[in-house]
Amino acid sequence: MTATPARRRRRAAGSQDRPAPAAAGARPGPPPGDPRRPADPPEHPPAREPRPARSRKRRASARAEGRDPSWLEEKGLSRRQRLLVVVGGTVTGVVAAVVAFVMFVTSIGDDYTPARETAAAIGTQPRPDTYKGWPSPKLFAPIAQRTADPKPLTVKDVFGEKTLKEGRITLKLAGTEAGADCAAAVWGRELAAQLAAGGCSQVVRGVYLSADGRYVAQYTLFNLRDTASADALATSLTTLHRGGWPLALESGTAAFPAGGHTEASGHAMGHYAGLVWIGRTDGAEPDAKDDFVSLALAVRNAEKAVFRRVVAASPSAAPTP
């Protein structure tokens, strides 16, 4: 039977709707359009976005610093060995930081060694609670320079009088000392440095005890280069006395009590600087019965030696002590 053209067209349309025969050995799947049929894969898979360069750089830096343990695995280390290496590196970094910090603190401490020594000396060495300093009066102009008064002072010059009196106060000399090493007669680095800068060539000291045993007094005289040096010493001790002062002269009968109240004054006289230091032997503060003004004036009688030097340098001056 011959197929007509219309029948041939119907057969061609039906053949397009039928699925293609399955390959040999393959299980037939659901027809196209069936919801159970999986989606067809795309003709070309999407291009993979490149990894940011920064992450690769960070990984490299982490390996270089030892924070990425993957490189340890590449070296053939076990997981336990890798853990020990990472922990050990962390501890080493902490120890290094602590050592650096300790070295920094120690270096700061070295810079302040003089301050610590001064603080220790303040706790052990007697010093005045109050101080007042005065520059050199004009009447000492003839001995403004040591070159005009080159002869050194002696203990006999300054402390030739064994007993000094002023009002109701009587002081008896209990001990003396003279020397060329000015720094050895004081405590405090700043004071020693200032004496050296002022060209101190000698220091003479004397300690007194009052006749009634109530008071102790010390007089210290420094021989400096010129009036400027003496003025600087006498005035700077207004604050410097807290961290440096002449050592208390040792004596079997007269002594400044540790921690007791004492007072002091400084007097520039040409190229000399005299320091007066007074107090009660029991360390108590002065009361209505105590005359510290007369006590200070009594010990300043030792300055007669300096007035005699003025007369020797310029007889026309003839100051009266």
PyMOL commands that set and color helices and strands:
alter all, ss='L'
color gray80, all
select helices_A, chain A and resi 5-17+53-65+70-74+79-111+113-124+138-143+146-148+155-159+183-185+189-197+227-240+292-313
alter helices_A, ss='H'
color red, helices_A
select strands_A, chain A and resi 130-134+163-166+169-179+186-187+202-210+215-223+245-246+262-269+272-280
alter strands_A, ss='S'
color yellow, strands_A
deselect
rebuild
show_as cartoon
